[in-house]
Amino acid sequence: MVESAFTLQNYATISNMISTKEVKNLADLARLELSLSEVERFKDDISSILNYVESINSIDVETSERGTEEVNIFREDTITNKPFSYTDSLLSLAPKKEGAYIKVQKILSQDE
C-alpha cells in the first residue's frame, strides 16, 4: 500500500493544515470572489473533504475480500436469423426504394 502524506495520527489535524491563504488561492484559481465568512466556511468544507478522503485512503484494499464473485454476464454472439431474411419485409415498409436499398433524400452536396 502506498503511504499517503496524511496518516491516522494527524487525521484530526488536517483541518489545521488548510490555511486561509490556500483557500483564497483556490478561489482565485476558480475565479471566485469569497467573503471572509465564505473563506472560513470553505476552509472547514475542504478540511472535511480531505478527512473523508484520508479515511478512504486508510482502507487496506490489498487484503480485503471481494464482495461478489466475478461472473461473465455477457452471452456468446450467435446468429439468430438467416442473413437477408427480413430484407423484403423491411423494404416493403420504406416509402422509396432502389433495388435492395432504401432511397433517402440527399443531404450532402459535392460542394461541402
N, C-alpha and C positions, 0 to 999 in steps of 0.2 A: 504494500500500500504506500502511496506517495504521501509524504508528510506535508501538511499544509502550513502556511505561515502562522496560522492560529492553532492553538491547542486547547484542550478542555480546561487546562489550568488557567488560561487567560480568557476563557469563554465569557466570563462576566465583565471583563474589562474592555471588550471590543468597542462598546459604546464610547469609551473614553478615547479610543484611537481615531475616531472620526471627528475631525476638527471643523469648526465653523468655516475656516478658510477653505477646506476641501469641499464643503457643501456649496459655498459661494462659487468655487471654481467649476464644480459640476453644473451649477445653474448658468454660469457664463457659457460653458460649452454647449448647453442645451438652449441657449439664448432665452433664458427665463429671468424675469426680474422678480426677486423674492424680498418680502419684508423681513425684518429681524425675527418676528414670530414664526414666519414660514420657514426660515432657515433653521431655527431650533426644532420645529416640528419635523422637517425633513431629516435633520440630524438624527433624531430619535427613530424615524421610519427606516432610514438606511441602516442604522445600527441593528434594528430588529431583523431586517432582511439578512444582514451579514451573520447575525446569530443563528438564524434559521439555516442558512447555507452551511455554516460550520457544523450544525447538528447533523446535517445530511452527510457532510464530509467525514464525520467521525464514525459512520457506519462501516463496518468491515464487510465488504461485499465479496471478498475472496473466499471466506469460509462460510458464508450464509448459503442455505439451501434454496433451490428454486421452488417457487410456489406451485408450479404446474409442470407436468411432463411435456417435452417437446413432441408434438404430433403434427405430421404433414396434413393440412386440411385441404390441400388442392387435389383435384382429381386429374387423372390422366386425360390428355386430349384425345378424343376419338371422333371419328366422322359418324354422325348420326343419320345422315341422309345421303342419297346419291348426288353427285355433282349435277347441277342444272335441273334438278327435279322440280324446283319451284319457279324456274325462269318463265315459263309460259304463263303461269297464273299471275306472277308479278307484272309481266309486260302487259297483260290484258287490263291491268288497273291504271296504267300510265296513259295520260291524255295524248301524248305524241310518242311515237317510237320509230326507230330506223333499224331494221334488222333485229338483232338481239340486244339492242341498246335503247335506253330511254332518251329521247331527244329533249333537251332543255334549251332555254333562251340563252344566247351568247351574252356573257357579262364582261368579258375582257376583249380588248381590241389589239390589233397589231402595234398600235402607236404606244401602248403602255409598256 
